[in-house]
Structure formats: structure tokens, C-alpha cells
Amino acid sequence: MTVNPIFESSARRRMRSVRLPMIVTVCVLAMLILSVCQLTGFFADGMVVWGMRQSTECYIWMTALQFFLILLVAPALSAGSIAGERERQTFDLLLVTGVGVRRIVMGKMMENFAALALVIFAGLPVMALSWVTGAMEITALLETLLFLLIIAFAALSVGMLASVVMRRSLTAIIAAYLMIFAIGAGTWILAKRGPIAAAYTNDVWEMIDSAGGGWAAIRTMPVTIFLNAAVALVMLLAGQTGILHRTMEQTMRLYDIYIAAGHAGYTRVAWVSIAAIFAISLLVLALCVLILHVRTGRIARRARRKD
């Protein structure tokens, strides 16, 4: 089995730089500072009910912190993958090697994903403090780890699309951040207003109750809500901890959807959302390959006409 040469060369170049170790250090330090601030009372008071709740809240905050750090770091990692090669005028050299457009995109994507996965795994020992204190089970930590990896993959795919479309790295990074914001805000707004917005009437609630919740409740939820990573995070944490319900009653504007998710099972809704996000990410990568293939084909035809 041969290793993708683009992945091999890009990974070697990134690991030799100081940028990735600095990112890992900053992310782990941020999580460590948060955990120390949250768990000081727990270690001072011992195994009491209040301390256990504080430990669970620490787990929620650490997961949310890693989630937003991923959304912050991912566009900067992947948005310069193809656009940077164009700026350095090395993209044509990659094409001459005969690697192919698909392997170029996949190699760059694999290298970026490996770098971000390193950041996530580096923070795992800090998150394991919630397991040591008894707040969360090891299965919940593994679920959260898989969730963060899929979100990282999705964010990187958006950055890759911006890198394929834009010609400069800075423009691609800005476009990637705007695209991620537009996806989050757009799916939220469409779930509140418009033809596919949630409309929970008494008849709908009676239908959900008669069906016993489950998939019947999921079918009543607007499709766009499953593509919102922040909502997936809330559902996952609600299913794992069981302490977000009162907070959501007071702050979540899509409260009807939250109640419907309770009928369906918060964890089930979270994994449906994660599966949908992962599927869309694969389609985005396929779109990147298609766009790059079309562009390189046009360049080749223009070169033949000049000859």
C-alpha cells in the first residue's frame, strides 16, 4: 500500500514548522486553565453532589471550548492548501507529476485532518479529568472525541472548498470563515422561518405522543437543523449530562425543537445530525475535486491552443 505523496510531503513540511506545535500548545493550555478554574472547588470539597455537578459543567465547557477552537483553527489550516500552491506557483508542478486532481485534494485534506486530529487528541488527557472525577463515563468521552473529529473534518472540507475557488490564501481564509458562519446562521434561521420552519401544533404533539417519540419526533424537525453543528453539540451534551434542559428552556429560541428532540432522544438526534454533516462534507470534497478538475482542464485546453 503506497502513501499518498501529497499527504507525505505536506505532512513532513507541516511537522517541521513551529506553527502546529504552537497551535497544540495554545489549545491544550486553554483547556487546562479552564479545567483548573472549574475543578478547584471539586478537589477542595471532595466527592459531594455540588462538586460532581461542577465537574460535569467543566466537561461541558471543555467540550464547547474544543468545538469553537476547531472552528477557529480549521479554516486557517485548509483554506491555504490549494490557494497557497497557486500563490507559490507550485500547483502546475503538482499536476505535471501525474498525481491527479483527486489525489491532490485528498492528500491535502488528509494532511490537514491529521494535524487537527493531533490537536484534538492532545486535549483528550485534559478532558479525561471529568472521567477521573466520576462526572462522565469513558463511553461519553469517546463519543465526544468522534463528534469533534467529524466536526473537524466538516470544517476542513469547507476550507478546502474556499481554497479551490479562491486564488489567494488570505481571500480563501476569509471566505472559509464567512462560509462557516453562513452555514451556522442560515440553518438556524431557516429552522425558525420559511417554508421548512418548525410548526408544532397540538395535532403534531399528539402524533408524536401516540407514536411514542423516536423517529416520529425526528421527522417533525426541520431538515436544516440537522446541518447545524452547534445544535448537534447541544443535543449531544444534553443526552450525556442531562443538566442542560433548564438552560435550554430559558435561552434556546428553538425550544419546540428542543422538546421534540427530547421525545426522540437527544443522543439520537445528535448522531443523526452528525451523520448528515459528515455526508455533506463528503459531497463538498467531491465538489472540490470536480471544480479543480474543470479548472485544470480549461487551463490545459488553453495551453494546447497557444501551442
N, C-alpha and C positions, 0 to 999 in steps of 0.2 A: 504494500500500500504506500503510495507516494504522497508526501505532504504538499499541499498547495504552495507553490513557490512564492506567490504574492503574500500569503499568510506568513510564511517563514521569514522572508526578507523584511516585511513590515514589523513583525513582532520583534525581530532582532534589533531593528533600528529604534523601536519604542523603548525596549528594555534597557538600551544603552543610554537613554536620555534620563535627565533628572526630573522630568515633568511627571511621569507616572508615580515614582516614589513619593513625590511631594503631594500629589492628589490623595494617595493612600494614607499618608501621614495625617493630612488635614482632616480627612473624613473620620479616621479612627479616633483622633484626638477630640473631635467634636462630639462623637458618640460617648467617649469615655468621660468627658466633662459633664455631659448630660446625665449619664448613669450615676456618677458620683454625687451630683447635686440631688438626684431623685432618691437614691438609696441610702443616703446618710442617716435619715431617720429610721429606716428599717434595721440597719446594723446596730443602731444605738438602742432601739427599743426591744429588739428580738422578735420572735415569732408571735406577733399579735395580729388581730384582724385588720387594724388600721395599717400596719406595716405591710401585710400581704396585698392590700389594695394599692398601696403606694408602689409596691414592686410591679404590680400589673400595669399601673399607669406609666411607670418607667418603660416597660416593654412597648406600650402603645406609642410613647413619644420617640423611642429609639427607632421603631419601625417607620413612623412618619418621617423622621429625620433622614433615614436612609432612602426613603422613597423620593423625597424632594432633592436630595443630593444627586440621585441618579438622573432626575430630570434636569438638573443643573449641569452635570458633567457630560452626559451622553451626547448632546448636540455638538459640544466643543470637540469631542473625540472623533465623531464620524463625519461631521459636515465638511471637514477638510480632506477627506480621503481621496475623492476624485478631483475636486476643485483644486486641491493642493498640487496634485500631479500636473494639472493643466498650467498652474502658475509657474511651477518649476520647469515646465516644458519637457516633462519626462513621460507624459501619458502616451505619446506616439511611440516611445521606446518600448513601453509595455505591450502595445499592440504588435510591434514588429517581432517580439519574442514568440508570438503564436500561442500565447496562453489562452486567449479568448476572453470575450467580454464577460461571460458568466463567471468564469473563474476569477477574473479581476474583482468583480463585485463581491463574490462570496469570500475571497481571500481577505479583502479589506474589512468586510463585515465580521468575519471570524476573528480577525486580529483585534478589532475594536471591542467585540464582545468578550474576548479573553481578558483584555485589560480591565473592563468594567466588572467582570466576574471576580477578578483579583481584588478589586476594591470591596465588593460585597462580602467575599469570604474573609477578608481581613477584619471586617467588623463583626463577624459571627461570634468570636470569643466574648466580645463585649455584650452582645445580645444574649449570650448564654448565661449571663448573670441572673436573668429572670428565671431561668430553669434552676439554677443553683439555689435561689431563694424560694423556690417552690411555687412561683406565680404562674408559670406556664409549663406545659409538658413538652417533651422533646419533639413530638409529632407536630405540634403547633409551630415550633421553630423551623422545622423542615418545610412545612407548608409556606411559611413566610419567606424562607430562602428561595423556594421555587417561584413564588409570586414576584419577588424582587428581580430574579433573573429574567423572567418573561417581560416584565416592565422595562428592564434594561434593553432587552432585545428589540422591543417595540420602539422605544425612544431612539435607539441607534438606527433603526430602519427609516425613521422619519428624517434623521440627519443625513443618512445616505441618499435619500431622495433629493434633499436640498443640494447635496454635493454634486449629484448627477445633473441637476437642472441648472444650477448656477455655475459661473465660470471663475469666481474668486472665492477664496476661503472665508474671508470676513463676511461677504454677502451671503454665503451659504450658511454660516453660523447664525447670523441674524434671522435668515429665512427659516431655519430649523426651529429656533425658539418661538418665532411667530406662528409656525405651523402647529407646534405642540400646544401653545396657548389657544389657538383657534379650535383645535380638536376638543380640548377640555371645555372651553366656553360654549362652543357650538353644540356639542352633545348635551350639555346641561340645559341650554336654552330651548333646544328642540324637544327635550323631555318635558318642559314646562308649558311651551306654547306651540301652536301649529297643529297640522292635521294628525300627527302621530303622538301628540302630548297625552299624558296620562289623564283619564277622565273616570274617576272612581265614583260610581253612583251606588245607591243601595242595592240595585239589582246585581251589580258587579260583585259587591261584597257577599251577597247571598250565594252567588255562583261559586265564589272562592271557598266559602264555608261549607257548602254542600259537597264540593269536590275534595274537601279535606286539605286544601292548600297545595303544596308541592308544585308540580309543573303547571297546574291550572293557574296558580298565582303568578308564575313567571310569564305566562302567555299574556297576562294583562298589563305587563310593564312595557313602556315604550322601548323600541329597539335601540335607540341611540344611547340609552342609559348604560347598556352593556359595553359600550365602547369608551366609557369614561373611566380612566384608571383610578382617579381619586375616589369615585363611588365604589369601585371594586375593593379598594383598600379599606374603606369604612365598613363594607359588608364583611370582609374577611376578619377584621379586628372585632366586629360586633359578634360574629359567630364564635371566635376564640375566647374572648374575655367576658362577654355578657354584661359589661358595665357602661356601654356607650348609649344605651337606649334612652335614658333620661336626657342626655346631652342632645341626642338627635331630635327628641321631642321639642326641644327649645330652640335649636339652631338650624336644623335641616329644612330648607324650604320645600323639598320634595317629600314631605312627611308621609303622604299617602303611599308613595312608592316604598318608603322605608317600612311601613306597616305591611304592605303586600309582600315585601321581602321576608318579613318575619313569618308570614304564613308559609312561604315557600321554603324557608330555611336560609339564614344569612350566608352560611358557608356554601350552600348550593348555588345561590345567586352569584357569589363571588367567583366561583370556579367557572360558571357559565360565562361571566364577563371576561375572565382571564383567557378562556379558550377562544372567545370571539376576538379579543385583542391580538392574540398570537396568530390567529388565522389571517386577520387583516394585515399584520406585519409581514407575513409570508407573501401576500399579494403585493404589498408595497415593494418588497425586494424583487419580485418578478417584474413589476413595473419599472424599477431601476434598470434591470437588465435589458428590458425592451427599449427604453428610451436611449440608453447608451448604445445599443446595437443599431438603432435607427440613425443616431448621430454619426457614429463611426462609418456606417455605410454611406452616408451622404458625403463625408469627407473623402472617402476612398473614390467615389464616383467623380468628385470634383478634381481630384488628383489625376485620374485617368484622362479626363477631358483636357486638362492642361498639357499632358504628355502627347 
